[in-house]
Amino acid sequence: MHKARNFGNQNNRDFHDVRDLDTALQRMKLAGAFFFTIPGPKMLWQFGELGYGWNDGECVKPGDGSDGDCRPQDPGRTAEKPVRWDYYEDENRFRLYRSWGELIRLRNTSPVFTSSETEFSSSLRGDTKWIRLEHDDMDVLIVGNFGVDVHELNAVLPYAGEWYEFITGKSEQFNESSVTFSLAPAEFRIYTSDPVEPAEANVFFKPGEDGFTGLPERFELRPNYPNPFNPSTNLTYEIPAEASVRINVYDILGRQVATLVNEDAHRPGIFTITFDANSLSSGVYLARLISGSTSIIQKMTFVK
């Protein structure tokens, strides 16, 4: 959490900013999926299951006498640290706690997650990663996207057929063992060859959501906020796939007064831009998004 909040990737800040607290907590669930499922002993730092590590005095120093990424004023590795029972009251933190509990419950369902006889293979470099576990009791495939953009990942199941996804509780039929997955940032899936009790509903997602945040389904230009505005306002727009995108602003007479976006190959995602009308006169303005045959217009009112 300390590294995510201080140094996290902000290359897609409007869609998936790793330094944002709720996003960082979501990524801890992803990390847990790749930590608790690997055979071998596991240890947690106290309150780590609630996203401990970011606030004053919480940073865990490396134990070699240096500060590591922590601040010099942070307590030593074994020194007293703040107690954070209050973190249980934060819904996002509590969902992290529950999601890790569900991963540990899954771990206890089969020796595939704990046995020295488990055949382990993995690809853990780059933004997309996978782990494959094979055991006489059950086989497992874990896939995840550690990047900040939507990525495709190809992984190989131990065999084609029916598999059971732990997070959603759904079963999927794969006709081939080689499968390509499209994953949103911080999205992960855990496939088991045998049915297991699925995860508690929604704990792996942010409050108010019932799934991982994927790509928009269509082009969208949302109403600006605030409206009326003085002198600037924000516009949020959604791009479902890489495309040519233009967003221009026109006055009521149809004269173009600003170009906000002009990209021939705009990446997909959800983005927010600012329109500053400080040099313009009060009145009604029209923001227009154009991409191929798509045209979306929003009316904005500037009042000095």
Backbone hydrogen bonds, N-H to C=O, Kabsch-Sander energy under -0.5 kcal/mol:
donor,donor_aa,acceptor,acceptor_aa,energy
5,R,1,M,-2.6
6,N,2,H,-1.7
7,F,3,K,-3.1
8,G,4,A,-1.4
13,R,10,Q,-1.1
15,F,12,N,-1.3
16,H,12,N,-3.6
18,V,9,N,-2.0
18,V,16,H,-0.8
20,D,17,D,-1.8
24,A,20,D,-2.8
25,L,21,L,-2.4
26,Q,22,D,-1.8
27,R,23,T,-2.0
28,M,24,A,-1.2
29,K,25,L,-0.9
29,K,26,Q,-0.6
30,L,26,Q,-1.2
31,A,27,R,-2.4
32,G,28,M,-2.3
33,A,29,K,-1.9
34,F,30,L,-1.1
35,F,32,G,-1.0
36,F,32,G,-2.6
38,I,35,F,-0.8
48,G,45,W,-2.8
50,L,47,F,-1.9
51,G,48,G,-1.8
52,Y,47,F,-1.5
54,W,51,G,-0.5
58,E,55,N,-2.1
61,K,59,C,-0.7
70,C,67,D,-2.3
74,D,71,R,-1.8
79,A,76,G,-1.1
87,Y,84,R,-1.6
88,Y,85,W,-1.6
89,E,86,D,-1.8
90,D,87,Y,-1.3
91,E,89,E,-0.6
94,F,90,D,-2.9
95,R,91,E,-2.1
96,L,92,N,-1.5
97,Y,93,R,-2.1
98,R,94,F,-2.5
99,S,95,R,-2.7
100,W,96,L,-2.4
101,G,97,Y,-1.8
102,E,98,R,-2.2
103,L,99,S,-2.0
104,I,100,W,-2.2
105,R,101,G,-2.2
106,L,102,E,-2.5
107,R,103,L,-2.3
108,N,104,I,-1.6
109,T,106,L,-1.8
110,S,107,R,-0.7
113,F,110,S,-1.5
114,T,111,P,-1.3
115,S,111,P,-3.3
118,T,115,S,-1.1
119,E,134,E,-3.1
120,F,118,T,-0.7
121,S,132,R,-2.1
123,S,130,W,-2.4
129,K,144,G,-2.4
130,W,123,S,-2.0
131,I,142,I,-2.5
132,R,121,S,-3.2
133,L,140,V,-2.8
134,E,119,E,-1.9
135,H,138,M,-0.8
140,V,133,L,-2.9
141,L,191,Y,-2.4
142,I,131,I,-2.9
143,V,189,R,-2.1
144,G,129,K,-2.3
145,N,187,E,-2.2
146,F,127,D,-3.9
146,F,144,G,-0.6
151,H,183,L,-2.3
153,L,181,F,-2.8
155,A,153,L,-0.5
155,A,179,V,-2.5
157,L,155,A,-0.6
157,L,177,S,-3.2
161,G,174,F,-2.1
163,W,172,E,-3.0
164,Y,192,T,-2.5
165,E,170,K,-3.2
166,F,164,Y,-0.6
166,F,190,I,-3.0
169,G,165,E,-2.0
172,E,163,W,-3.0
174,F,161,G,-2.9
174,F,172,E,-0.6
175,N,173,Q,-0.6
179,V,155,A,-3.0
179,V,177,S,-0.6
181,F,153,L,-3.4
181,F,179,V,-0.5
183,L,151,H,-3.1
183,L,181,F,-0.6
186,A,145,N,-2.0
187,E,184,A,-2.3
189,R,143,V,-2.3
191,Y,141,L,-3.2
192,T,164,Y,-2.7
193,S,139,D,-2.4
199,A,166,F,-2.5
203,V,200,E,-1.1
205,F,202,N,-1.8
209,E,206,K,-2.2
214,G,212,F,-0.9
220,E,238,E,-1.6
222,R,236,T,-2.9
225,Y,234,N,-2.1
229,F,301,T,-2.1
230,N,232,S,-0.5
233,T,275,F,-1.9
234,N,225,Y,-2.5
235,L,273,I,-2.9
237,Y,271,F,-2.6
238,E,220,E,-2.6
239,I,269,G,-2.9
243,A,266,H,-1.5
245,V,263,E,-3.0
246,R,290,I,-2.2
247,I,261,V,-2.3
248,N,288,R,-2.0
249,V,258,A,-2.8
250,Y,286,L,-2.6
251,D,255,R,-2.4
252,I,284,V,-0.6
254,G,251,D,-2.1
257,V,249,V,-3.2
258,A,249,V,-1.4
260,L,247,I,-3.0
260,L,258,A,-0.5
261,V,247,I,-1.5
263,E,245,V,-2.5
266,H,243,A,-3.1
269,G,239,I,-2.6
271,F,237,Y,-2.8
273,I,235,L,-2.8
275,F,233,T,-2.9
276,D,274,T,-0.6
277,A,231,P,-3.1
277,A,275,F,-0.6
280,L,277,A,-2.0
283,G,302,F,-2.4
285,Y,300,M,-3.2
286,L,250,Y,-3.0
287,A,285,Y,-0.5
287,A,298,Q,-2.9
288,R,248,N,-2.8
289,L,296,I,-3.0
290,I,246,R,-2.9
291,S,294,T,-2.2
294,T,291,S,-2.5
296,I,289,L,-2.3
298,Q,287,A,-2.5
300,M,285,Y,-3.4
302,F,283,G,-3.2
302,F,300,M,-0.5
303,V,229,F,-2.1
303,V,301,T,-0.6
